[in-house]
Amino acid sequence: MCVTACNHGPYGESNKEYKKQVKELSKTIKQAPLKDSLNSIGNWVGTTNFSLRKPNFVVIHHTAQNSCEQTLKTFTLKRTEVSAHYVICRDGTIHHMLNDYLRAWHAGAGKWGSLSDINSSSIGIELDNNGSEPFSEIQIENLLRLLENLKKTYNIPAANFIGHADIAPGRKVDPSQYFPWKQLAEKGFGNWYGDTAAIQVNPGFNNLNALRLIGYDVKDSTAAIRAFRLHFMQDTITVLDEPAQKILFSLSTKF
C-alpha cells in the first residue's frame, strides 16, 4: 500500500506517472475487443475463468552503475526505456518499482530453453553494483528474503532463478563473477552441483546438448560456455575443461 510520501520526495513525479500509466492499462483491460473487429465474425462473451498472468522466472542483474540513486533515476526516465521490478541498494534497501504482475523492460533480447520473451514471464531484480566489486552482505541477505517471498507467492521453481548473462550469452555479463550463486542455490534459488571428484563423464557426452538442456542458447557456443562458467565457476574462461565438463555433466543429469 502506498503512503502519502509516495507522491512527494525525489520520485514524486515518477510515482504519479506510474499511477497514470497503470490507470490507462486498467482501462484497456476493461474494454471488450473493438466493435469493428467482431461485427462480422461474432460477439464478445466474457468468460468468468481468468486471472492475472503470474511470473514464473526471476532474472537477477547488477546495475553496472555507481549508485542506487543513479539507477533509480535511470528507471524513472521514460527515454531510457529500461526498468526492473526491484532494485536492491548496497545498504540493503529494497525499492519495489513495478507491480509483480506487470511486464518490466529488464531482460531485453534473450532466450532460456524455448522461452524467448523473458520479460513477459519474469521478475527483474537489479542489485546496485558496478560489476567489478563484491556484493555487500546485507544486500545478499535482503535479496534472499525477497526471493523467499517471491518463490512462495508465485510458486516459482528453484531452477527458474537465473542471471541476465544466462539468458543473453555474449551480450550480458551480469550479475558478474562476484555473485554468490552457490549461496542462493543452497537456499533453494537456482541449480547447483555437488562433489564432482568421483564423476566420470561419459565418452559420448555432448557438451552443447547438455548446455541446451540446462537452458542456454548455444547459437554462439563460445558465449554459452562463458555464461555457464560465469554462473557455475565464477570465471570468464571460454573453454570446457575437465572440471567444467564434470560440473556440466552433473547438472545435465538433473533434467
Protein Blocks (a to p, Z undefined) as FASTA:
>chain_A
ZZfklmgcjklmmmmmmmmmmmmmmmmmmpccdfklmmmnoccdddfbdcddddfbdcdd
dekiabfklmmmmmmcfklopacfbdcdfkopacdfbdfkbccdfklpadehjbfblmlm
cccdddddehiaccdfklmmmmmmmmmmmmmmnopafklpccfklmmghjaccebjkbcf
klmmmnopacddddfklpccdfklcfklmmmmnopackbmmlmmmmmmmmmnopabfbdc
fklmmmmmmmmmmZZ
